[in-house]
Amino acid sequence: MGIYDMSGNVREWCNDWYDMDYYGKSPNDNPQGPTDGTLRVIRGGSWQLSDQKCRVSSRMSEGHNTHDRTMGFRLAHP
């Protein structure tokens, strides 16, 4: 059991607010993300995107009410 790599299936919604410049001004250890914003972070890629974007480090943004067949979320149980 465990979490397995699902990169490439769908882009994943994250709970973090998006700020394009955040990592340039964030702490080096365990950055928590902005405390507010208008866009949410989307990570990874989907079957529809280029291989360059099908990486966990690929970070995009979307409005909280955006939806399409290439986005989803992952439930994880500790």
C-alpha positions, -999 to 999 in steps of 0.1 A, spaced: 0 0 0 10 36 -4 8 65 -27 20 58 -62 33 81 -89 3 92 -110 21 119 -130 6 123 -165 -30 113 -157 -45 146 -146 -32 179 -133 -38 180 -96 -55 207 -76 -35 219 -45 -48 237 -15 -21 264 -19 -28 299 -32 -8 308 -63 18 336 -65 42 335 -94 70 351 -74 64 333 -41 95 310 -43 118 339 -49 108 354 -15 98 323 5 118 306 33 141 279 21 128 253 46 92 241 43 76 271 24 39 272 33 27 293 3 9 326 3 -18 331 29 -44 344 4 -49 349 -33 -74 346 -62 -59 315 -80 -51 280 -67 -20 260 -76 -23 231 -101 7 207 -102 18 180 -126 5 174 -161 -21 155 -178 -24 131 -208 -32 161 -229 0 182 -221 36 180 -233 61 158 -215 78 189 -201 47 197 -181 41 162 -169 63 166 -138 54 172 -102 75 203 -103 53 218 -131 33 245 -113 4 263 -129 -26 283 -116 -64 282 -122 -94 299 -107 -111 280 -80 -142 273 -101 -123 261 -132 -129 225 -142 -122 202 -172 -114 166 -179 -76 171 -173 -78 182 -137 -85 163 -105 -72 158 -70 -57 130 -49 -70 118 -16 -43 105 7 -49 87 40 -20 89 65 
